[in-house]
Amino acid sequence: MNETNTRTQIVTAALEKNPDMDVEELLKKISPKKKLLKEKLLSKLLWGCITSIIGVGLIGFGIFLINKISNNTQKIYMADDVETAIAFGVILLAVGAAFIINYGVGRKMLAKEIEAEESKTTTQA
């Protein structure tokens, strides 16, 4: 909402100074750039890798706690920590895998659209 108000103020100020200005061209210049399909897919891959790595780390931490519990006499107090770490690790690993699968499927399905966007941006530049 704040961005919209700021853009409105810019357009009104520009029109007050120069009433013959092309408003559509000005709006195109000050509007935020849309992400390309390739950038969107790469961000999904990035988040997939991040969540998968954190998930594997939490599962590893849970396994470390299991080994620590077996050598410790306070088994009751740490059992909940192990279950929680492994549960969150599995959830994050599944979410990461879903992002990575989404990236792979999207890359195959949108290959023609991505090529069209790339050729469009190279001809504009």
Secondary structure, DSSP 8 states (H G I E B T S, - for coil): -HHHHHHHHHHHHHHHH-TTS-HHHHHHHHS-----HHHHHHHHHHHHHHHHHHHHHHHHHHHHHHHHHHT-S-HHHHHHHHHHHHHHHHHHHHHHHHHHHHHHHHHHHTHHHHHHHHHHHHHH-
